[in-house]
């Protein structure tokens, strides 16, 4: 009797819920590139194009709203392709981003379709951008609803994937603590190439390059002197809103 091979387990899945077209690149591009390099599936749920609040350069150039949305969509698609992710656009409108029942249903459907092992999104607070906390609330609400067997909609219910908040632009003012430092050195060039797809926000290229260097310094300091980390270590920072589940402390 010949036993057949057990079916291969599906690849791990990462879901990134982001308010605007550029947020996933600046704040989590390294995490996305690392996951994709491991063969994992990464899906970006992009709630808006950032057409009103995050495209000042295009407005000053005299572009129309439809042109700006098309431009930001193209930038995000090219950046996602560089990182190895699939991006799904909700076109919910920014400044302000307003939660609706229809938008929540669509996000629940993405959770159930992607069955994420990990969720990345904005932290709870950001006094400089009202859309980021709105995206956070929708990401967490949809995560809970997608677990509820009685919530209507297609697809299987999900488990309780761990959530990581990526770093906001003004971390000190947003109550952000760098609780998790992710070494992105090996994919830095990939992240930088994705950043350079975002011409509408070119002023942020140098800021997020410098931030990766600073977080890399913190990573080396907290890793200890005996790991042999390179002087040029680069990192991204995250927070965890829920307890870590583990069988050993590490």
C-alpha positions, 0 to 999 in steps of 0.5 A: 500500500502506497501512502500519498504525500500529505498536502502542502501547507498553505504559505503564511499570510500577512495582511497590511491594513493601511490608510493611504497609498504610501503608508505601507511602504514607509512604515512596513516595507521591510517587513513586507519584503522579508515576508515575501522573500520567505515565500509568504503571501502579503496582501495590502488593504489600501483604504484610500489613495491619499489623494487629498491629504498626502499628495500636496506636491500634485495639488501644487502642480495643478493636477485634478483629483482624478489624475492624482488618484490615478497617479497614487494608485500607479505608485502604490502598485509599483511599490507593492510589486517591488516588495512582493505584495498584492495591493487591493484598493478600497478608494474610500476617500481620505481627509477624512477617512470615514468608517461605514458598514459597507467598508467594514464588510469589504474589509472583513471579506479580505480578512476571510479571503486571506486568512492572515497569520499576522496583521500590520496596521496603524497605531491607535493614536496619531494627532497629526493625521485623523485617517490613521486612527480611523484605519486602526479602528476599522482594522481591529473591528474587522479582525474581530468580526471576521472571527464571528461565525454568525457575522454574514459574509463569504469565506471561512472565519479566521483565528486571532492573528497577532497584530503589530502596529507600525511606527507613525511619522511622529512616534513621540506624539502618538504614544508609540513605543518601539517594542519590537525591532525588526532587522530589515538589513537584507531587504533594505535595498528592496524597501528603498526601491519601493520608496522611490516609486512614491514620487508624490512624497519624495520629501519622505525618502530621506526621513525614512532612510534615517529612521531605519538607521536609528532603529538599527542602532537600537536593534544592535544595542538591544541585541547585545554585543556578541551577535556580530551584527553589522554596523550598518544594521537597519530596522523597523519598529513595531508595537503589540496591542495584544499579549504574545502567546508563547510556550517559552520566554525568548 
